[in-house]
């Protein structure tokens, strides 16, 4: 039972983190993007390293999907 609660909290955190990464690395820069900016380097939301915007976009979607799958599993588990 404790593991289920931990996984539930972790998956919610992954969803929130994924949404935040999506906003910081994709949505906000798109407002100021110039042509060809999709492959330009962009610092991570934590400013640890730089990667193309498409990397952050895909990472955000992956985090959201993983969190959602875990939550769905826990919700429908017998």
N, C-alpha and C positions, 0 to 999 in steps of 0.2 A: 504494500500500500504506500509506503514512503517513496519507493522508486517511481510510482505513478505520479505522485504529486511533484516530485523533482522533474520528471520529464515534461509534465504539463507546464510548469513554470519555465523550464528551459525552452520549450517550443514557443511559448508566448514571447519570451525574450528574443528568440530568433525572428519571429514575425516583426516585432518592433524594430529590431536592428536592421532587418531587410528593408523595411519601409524607410527608415532613416537614411540608409546608404543610398536607396533609390532617389530620395529627395536631394541629398547633398551632392551626389556624384553624377546624377543624370538630369533631373528636372531643373534644378537651379542653373547649371551651366548652359542648358539649352537656350535659355533666354538671351545669352550673350554670345552664342556660338557663331563663328564665321564658317563659310564653306570649307569642308574638309576637317572640321574640328573634331569629328567623331573619333579619329585615330590619334589625335594629339594627346600628349601626356597630361594627366590630371592627378593632383595629389590625392591620396586616400583621405577619407573623412578623419582618420586619426593622424594624418600627415607623417606616416611611417615611410611610405614609398610612393612612387608615381607609376601609374598605369593608364592605358587608354580608357576612355570613357566607356567603351563597349564592355571592358572587363568588369567595371563596377556595376554596370547595368545587369550583366549576367549573374554576378555574385549576389546582387540584391534579390533577383528573381529566385535563385537557388535557395537562399536563406528563407524566403517567404514560403516556398513550396515545401521545404523540409519541415519547417515549423507547422505548417498546415496539415501535412500528412501525419505527423506525430499526434497533433491534437485530434484529428479524425480517428486515428487508431484508438486513442484513449477514450474517446467519446462512445465508440461503438463496440468496445471490448466487453465481452460478457463477464 
